Amino acid sequence: MPDIEGHALQDLPLDELMACHECDLLMRREPVPLGHRSVCPRCGYELEIHRPHMVRRALALVLTALFLYIPANFLPIMHITILGQTSMDTVWSGVVGLYHSNMAGVAFLVFLCSMVIPLLKLLCQLFVLVSIRYKALREHGMLLLRGYQHLREWGMLEVYLMGILVSIVKLIGMAELHVSVGLACFVGLLLTQVWLEVTMSHHQVWGELCGEFDDASH
Ligand SMILES: [Zn+2]
């Protein structure tokens, strides 16, 4: 393969080169046709994928996630009955409860990681997808996509869900527990976000924002 020999790669411009994220193999970047993907010839890692109708599918998922966001955070996750007293708990009431228990710092962190950042992430993704459709907005879309990549490290819905499941297991012998619609919405929100991450592959979104696929169908 002449393209992976040092002297041949040196002659290529930078935008025609790519490196595998897993094994660092440097190779010539080939355009990926719609509906196909490219994999690293050395380790098999998926390099790029070009999904048909990515923008439409991702928009539907972002709107679904935004629709689930309010019930997931403000509808009861579970009803707990201890000694004849019943209480309903939501994500928001958890934040307020921590604040009133003199744990303002923890309350702020939970509020940030389980409510503010997931919402900001969704709004960034929505704007990025809209900006792909409108060329005048693409520069702002690139800025927000960079911001989104930083926010990803701070959204911790998975950790919060794990906390809910652990509390359910711990409380099950001590109290009467009934899971509520809020938990279903919370799990739905989490799954939709994971699906969205898979659908919005970074290479494809950057390619769309740079106009590489302007002739292809969205
Ligand atoms: Zn590789």
Boltz pocket constraint, residues with backbone or C-beta under 6 A from the ligand:
constraints:
  - pocket:
      binder: B
      contacts: [[A, 20], [A, 21], [A, 22], [A, 23], [A, 24], [A, 25], [A, 40], [A, 41], [A, 42], [A, 43], [A, 44], [A, 45]]
      max_distance: 6.0
